[in-house]
Amino acid sequence: MIRASTYSSVSTQRASVICRRHNLCGKCAWAYSLNSDLKICMYNVWHTRMKIRVLAIVLALSAGISGLSPQASAADQPDNQPITLLIGLDGLRWDIIDRHPAPTLQRLADQGVRAQGLIPVLPSKTFPNFYAIATGLYPENNGVMDNTTYAPEINTTFRMSDQNDARWFQGEPIWVTAEQQGVRAATMFWVGSAAPVAGTRPSYWRQFDGSVSNAARVQQVFDWLDLPEPERPGFISLYFEAIDSASHGAGVDSAEERQAVADVDAELAHLLQGLESRGLLTQMNIVIVGDHGMTDLSADRIIYLDDYVDFSSLHSPQLSGERQGNAVFAAFHGEDVSVENVYQALALAHPKMQVYRKSQFPDWFRLSHPDRGPDLLIVPDNGWLLSKRGIEFRGPRATHGFSPQHRDMHAALIASGPAFRQGVTVEPLHVVDIYGILSRTLGIVPADNDGSARRIGTLFRPD
């Protein structure tokens, strides 16, 4: 875990001594990993911010402005300040640009850094992973356990339509960190950004609307970048779901998937052209992420849990209800006796699934949220579904949500811009590493997060 640091009262002399023992910065006592290139100096961050604020005050005074509004700090971004653009491509599997032509994505990878994969959280679904990307936190620490999350503490189930309800979103998303440290943020359809998390929304945000075309989404980014300099965001996120939709509907390696990749790639080419025409491309740090991979399904790979036990005494967001079934995993909440009865009936019931009590969760599950963590979890093998008799399988042709230990579930990561190395491929990163990457490109102090300084450091140019 990367811990956030406050401005240290340790003197330079004492910090220099600590530096030799604990690898701290001699000016600010900021700790970093002994095996990492990631070195964030709080003195330099503070000094840069002070220069920016002084410059803003001088400019304001020279224009005859007698005072600054409390909101002015988020506008104090000078010309040529690097801008960070986070692009989320739903369903961008780690190998998709090797399987389908994608010249723009390939160009960015060749000119920047490409990871061998981006490992999702469990479950490898959209909401948990895009929010883990935003916060750098596993579900046990940010509260988003699935696309559908049951909260026993309020006996309520969160669904994807509840995106404006801040109760579901815990932790500190990158746009909150940015706004609180004087960097304007703008989000185009990012999970959690429509809710006032920690009482803060981005300066600019759009409520998700799937009818908005990809071209219109790119135009919105241009509109934000065309704002007057004091109003222009320093962090922008952009989201496309077209690849995920095509893969679900037609399957991995289908013609529809290929076309969706081509369409999104063309919009990215248009985006880069627009950045270049505005003179912004050379100062833009672009981070492109998928949220999960994809694998094909079959009606022959379904496990009917009610063949083995009546689990109606437990609540499962994935399987409770007459129409709910064909799940990629199942979380159960309930009383200890009922949990134990279901566990005993299912533990050895089928060779293509694993059943865990809460006390048996492997460390990598990272689902032990104090309120929302399940009491029992069933994880099927990759490509297998959990269901109930009477629930007909009608597709999709492919899906995700399976164990992140399976390569099919890994997403893609490409980073390009002045902060990043060029023409290199690095080891796989985890979705929780992205928050730290964004914090570094933005020059802001990250909140506590679950990312790895060592992994993050492999992407950046030497200081």
N, C-alpha and C positions, 0 to 999 in steps of 0.2 A: 504494500500500500504506500502511496505517496501522501505524506502529511503536509498540509499547508503550514506555512510559517508566518508568524507575525514579525513586525520589525523588531529586531533583537536589540536588547540593551547591552549585549556583550561588547566590550571594548575591542577595538581593532587588535590590540596587542594580545588580549586573551583569546580572541577568535583565531588568531594565527597559531596559537598553541593548540587549540582544539582541532584546527584544520589538519594538523599532522596526525592526530589520533582518530578523528571521526570524519574526516573529509568534508570540512565545512569551508565556506567562503570566508576569506580573511576579513572582508569588509562587513558582512552582514550576518554571519553565522548560519547561512542557509545550508542545510545538509543535502547531499546528493549521493547517489550510489557509487561505490568504489569501482564498479565495473561498467559504469555508464558514461556516455559522452554528455549526458544531460546536466548542465550546470546553470542554475537560475540564480543570478545575483540580485538580492533584494535591494541592495544599494543602487545598482544600476537602474532597476525598475523604478525605484523612488526618484532617483535623480532625473531620469527621463521624463517622468510625469511632472515633476516640479518645473522643468524647463518648458513643457507644453503649457502648463497652467500660467506661468509667468508670461509666455508669449501671448496667450489669449487675453490676459489682463492688459498688456501693453497695447495690443491691437484695439481692444475695446476703448481704452482711454483715448487713444489717438483719434478714434472716430467720434469722440465726444460723448461716449456712453458713461453715465455716472455710476452705474451699478451693474452687477451680474446676477441673473436669476439663479435660484438654487439648482435648476436643471442644466445650467451651462456646462457643467463638468463633462457631461456625455457628448458635448459638441466640440470639445477642445481637441480636435484631430487635425493636425497640420497637413499641408500639401505633401504628397509623396509618402505619406504614412502607409506602410503595408496594410493591405486589406486581406482578411481571411474569408474564403468562400468554401463552405462545406456543402458538398453535393451528395445526397442520399439516393442511391439507385436501388429500390426495393427489388430483392431477388437476384442481385448481381453476384452470381456464384464465382468462386475464386478463379475458375478456369474459363469463364464465359468468353473472354476476348481471345482465347486460344481456339475456341470452337466456332466462333462467328466473326465475320469481318467487323471491325470497329476501329477505323483509322484514327479517329480523334482520341479515343481512350488509349489506343496503342501509342500514339504520339506523346501523350502526357506521361505514360509509363516510361517511354524511352528517354524523355527529357527530365524525368524526375526519379521517384522511388516507387517500386512496386513490391508489395509484400507477397510472400508465397501463399498467404491466406490471411483472413481475418476471422478469428474464432469467436463464434457467438456465445451468448449465455444460454442456459437452459431455462425455458424452452426456446428453441431457435425460431422465434416468431417475431413479427414486426414490432409490436409495441414494446415488449421487454428489451429488444435489442436497439431500436432507435433511441429509447430513453436511456439505456445503458451507455450508448455513444454520447448522448448529451450530458450525462452526469459523471461518467467515469465510475459508476457504481454498479455492483451486481444487484439483482432483484431483492436480495435479503436486506440491502441497504437503501434502495430507492422506492420500494413498495410496489413496483409494477411487475407482478408475478407472471402475467400472461396477457394475451389480448382480452381475455375475460378474467377478472381478478375478484375473488371473494374476500371480503373484509369482515371477519367474524366480529371485530370490535364494534362494528356498527350494523352488523347483519345485513350487509348490502353487497350487491355484485356490481362491479364496474364493467361497463361495456365500452366498445370503441366509440359509441355515440356520446359518451360522457367526457369529452375532451376538455371542456371548460371548467370542470370540477377539480379544484386544486387539492382536495382531500386525497386524491389518488396518487399525486405526484410528490414524492419526497426527494430529499437530496437537493443539490444545487446545480441546475443545468448551466451550460456554458453561457447562455445569453444572460442569465441572472448574474453570474460572476463578472461578465463583461460590463453590463450596465452599472453594477455597483462600484466598478473601478474606472468609470469614465469613458467606456467604449460603447457607442451606440450599436445596437443589435437589430437585425431584421431577419425574420424567419418566414419562409414560404412553405407552410404545411408541415412543420416538424412536430412530432409527437410531444405533447406536453406544453408547447409554446402558446397555446390559446388559453391556458389557465394561469392565474396569477400565483405562480409557484413562489413561495417565500414572500408573497406580496408584490412580486415584480413580474411584469411582462416585458417583452422586447419593445424597443421604441416603435418598431413597425412589425406587424404580424398579420397573417391571413388565416382565417378559419378554413379548415380543409374542405375542399369542394372538388370531387372527382371529375366534374364536368368542365373544369378549367383546363384548357389545352396546354400541352407542353410549351408551345410557342408563347402563350400568354404568361406562363410562369417565368420564362426567360425574360420576357418584356418587363415583368414586374421587377426583376433584378436590375435591369437597365434603368427603370424609373427611379429606383432607390439610388443607384450610382450617379444619376443625373441631378440629384438634389444639390443645392448649394453646399459647399465644402463643410460648413459648420453642422449641417444636418445630415450629411452622408454617413451611413453606417460603416463601422470598421469590421463588423462581423455580419456575414450573410449566410443563411442556409437555404437550400433549394432541394426539392423532393420530387422524384418521378416514380410512379408505380407501374409503368407500362410493361416492363420486363417481367415482373412478378405475375401480373395478370395473364400475360401470354403463356408463361410457363405452366401456371396452374391449369389453364384451359386446354392446352394442347400437348403439354409434356416437354421434358428436357430434350433438347436438340431438335425440336419441331421447327417447321417452316415459320410458324407464327412467332416462336421465340426469336428466331433469326431476324425476322422483320422488325420486331420490337427493339432489338439491340440496334439495328440499323437506324431506326427512327430516333431513338434517344441519342445515339451517337451524332446524328445530323443536328439535333438541337444543341448538343454540346459544341459542335463546330460553329454554329451560329453564335453561341455564347462567347466563345473565344474571339471570334471576329469582332463582336461588339465591344469586348474589353480592349482589343487592340486598337480599334478606331477611336476609342476614348482615351488612349494613352495610359491605360491602367493595367495592361497585361503583365508588364514587367514588375509591377509592385504587388501582384496578386498571388497569395499563397492558396493554392487550390487543393483541397482534400476530398477525394471521392471514395465513398464507402458503400458497400452492400450491408444489409442487415442479417442475411442468412443465405444459405444455398438452396438447393432444390433436389428432390429425388422422385422418380416415377412411382406410381401406386398401382395396385392390382386388387380386384375383388377377391382374389385367392389368398390375400395376405391380411386377413381380418381375424382378430381374436374376440370372441363373444364372451365377455366376462360373466354374464348371467347364466352361462352354462355351468359355472363353477360355484357361484354364491349369489345370494340376494344381498346387494349392497345398498338397498334403498334407505337403510338407517343412517347412511353417511351422505354428506353433501359434496358433490363434485361439480364445479363450474363447467367441466367438459362433458359430463355424462348425465347429470341430473336433468329431468324434464323429458317429456314424451318424445321430442324431436331431436334430442341431442345424442350424438353418437359419432362413430368414425373419427375418433380423436387420436392425435399423435402422441399424447401422454395423458395421464389422468391424475389429478390431485384430489385428495379426499380430506374432508374436515369432519370431525365427530368425536363422540365420547370414546374413552379409552377401551371400554369393553367391545364396542362395535368395531373399532379400528382393529383390535387384536383378532376378532373373529374373521373379519374379511382378510386380514393378512394371512392367517393360518390356512384359509381356503385357497388363496391365490399364489402363495409363495412359490410353490412348485407345480403350479397348474399347467404352465405352457412354456416350452423351451425358448420361445421368441419374445419373452418379456421378463423384466426384473421388477420385483416388488420390494419396497423399502418402507419400514417404519421411520418416523422422524429421527429416532436415535441412531438409525443405521445410514443416514444420508452420507455419501462420500463428500469430502471437503469441496470437490469441484462443483457440486450441485449449486452451492451458494443460494439456497432457497430458504434458509432458516430465519426468515423475518419474524420478529417477536410477536406480531399479531397475525400476519397473513400467511405465514409459512404453513404448508400442509402437514397433516398428521400422518398421511400415508401417500406414497407416490408410486405410480406404475409407469415404467419406461419401456416401451416396446423396442425391438430392434429396428434399425433403419428400414423404412418402407413398409412397416407393419402398422396396422391401425387397431385401436381398441373400440369396441362397440357393444351394442345390445341387440338381441333378437328383435326383429320387427323394424329395425332401422335399415332402410335400403341404401345400398352404396350406389350413388349416382355421380361419382367423381369427387374431387377433381382428378385430372390425369396425373398431376404431380403436386407435391406439397413439401412442407418443411415443418420444423418444430421438434425434430428428433434430436438425439444426443449430439452435442457439439463435438464429441470425440470422433464422430464419423466425418470423413473428408467431404462427403456430399453436402454437409451442412455449412461448410466454411464459405465465407463471403470474400469479396475482393477489397483491396485497399491500394489506392494510387495517390501519391502526393507529388505536386509539382509547384515550383515557385522559388523565389530567392532564398527561402530558409532551408530548402531541402537539397540533399545530394542529387547528383545527376547520373542517370543511366545505370542504376544499381538495383538489385533484387535483394531483399532482406528476409530474414526468417519470419514465420507467421507472428502476427500481433493479435491481441485480443480487443474486442470492441470497447472494453473499459479503458484501453490505452488512448483512445481518440481524444477524450477530454483533455488529457495532459498535452497532447500534440497541439491542440487548438489554443490552450493557455499559453504555450510557448510562442506560437506564431503571433499571438495577440499581445504578448508582453505583459500579461496579467498574472496575478498570483492565484494558483489553483486552490480550490477548496480541497479538503480531505477526499481522496478517491482511491479506488482499487487498482489503478494502473501501475505499470512497471516502468521505472525510470530507465532501466537498462534497455528494455525493448524500444521505448520511445526514442532513446538517444541514437539508435541505429539509423534513423531517418534523416537526421540533420547534418548540415555542413559543420565542419569544425569551427569553433568560435574564433 
